[in-house]
């Protein structure tokens, strides 16, 4: 259930990329992949630091705060894909 919460949070944050210029590496699909992977990876890292074991929280261990673990990861993933897209765009123009 924790993985579902992390993916849904990444998907929710990804929806706001329509307000940004399309400079993501891979376009909107690249932004989707960055948000989802970032939310999963950071969600697992934060939960592992909290629980002391690398595992995905089950139904009884999933709370509202568990879904919020994915927010920094989704934002970080989007930022990484965005800046990589800007870097590749400037290399092609030179």
C-alpha positions in Angstrom: 0.0 0.0 0.0 2.9 2.3 0.6 4.1 1.9 -2.9 0.6 2.8 -4.2 0.6 5.9 -2.1 4.1 7.0 -3.4 3.1 6.4 -7.0 -0.2 8.3 -6.6 1.6 11.2 -5.0 4.2 11.3 -7.8 1.4 11.2 -10.3 -0.5 14.0 -8.6 2.6 16.3 -8.6 3.3 15.4 -12.2 0.0 16.8 -13.3 1.2 20.3 -12.4 4.0 20.2 -15.0 1.5 21.5 -17.5 2.2 25.0 -16.0 5.9 24.7 -16.9 7.6 25.2 -20.2 8.1 21.9 -22.0 11.8 21.5 -21.6 11.8 18.2 -19.9 14.2 15.5 -21.2 11.8 13.2 -23.0 8.9 15.7 -23.0 5.9 15.1 -20.8 6.7 11.3 -20.7 10.1 12.1 -19.3 8.5 14.2 -16.7 6.2 11.4 -15.8 9.0 8.9 -15.4 11.1 11.4 -13.3 8.2 12.1 -11.0 7.3 8.4 -10.5 10.8 7.1 -10.1 11.8 10.0 -7.8 8.8 9.5 -5.5 9.4 5.7 -5.3 13.1 6.0 -4.6 12.9 8.8 -2.0 9.8 7.2 -0.4 11.7 4.0 0.1 14.7 5.7 1.5 12.8 7.8 4.0 10.7 4.8 5.1 13.9 2.7 5.4 15.5 5.4 7.6 12.4 5.5 9.7 11.8 1.7 10.1 15.4 0.5 9.9 14.7 -2.0 7.1 14.4 -1.6 3.4 10.8 -2.7 2.7 7.6 -1.4 1.3 5.0 -0.6 4.0 2.0 -2.8 4.1 -1.6 -1.9 4.6 -1.3 -1.6 8.4 1.9 0.5 8.2 0.6 3.0 5.7 -0.6 6.3 7.0 -1.2 9.8 5.5 2.4 10.7 6.3 3.7 7.8 4.3 2.3 9.3 1.1 4.0 12.6 2.0 7.4 10.8 1.9 7.1 10.9 -1.9 6.8 14.7 -2.3 10.5 15.6 -2.2 11.3 12.7 -4.5 8.8 13.7 -7.1 10.0 17.3 -7.0 13.6 16.2 -7.2 12.9 13.8 -10.1 11.1 16.5 -12.0 13.9 19.0 -11.4 16.5 16.5 -12.5 14.7 15.7 -15.8 13.9 19.4 -16.4 17.5 20.5 -15.9 18.8 17.6 -18.0 16.4 18.7 -20.8 17.7 22.3 -20.6 21.3 21.1 -20.7 20.6 18.9 -23.7 18.7 21.6 -25.5 21.6 24.1 -25.0 24.2 21.5 -26.3 22.1 21.0 -29.5 21.9 24.7 -30.1 25.6 25.3 -29.8 
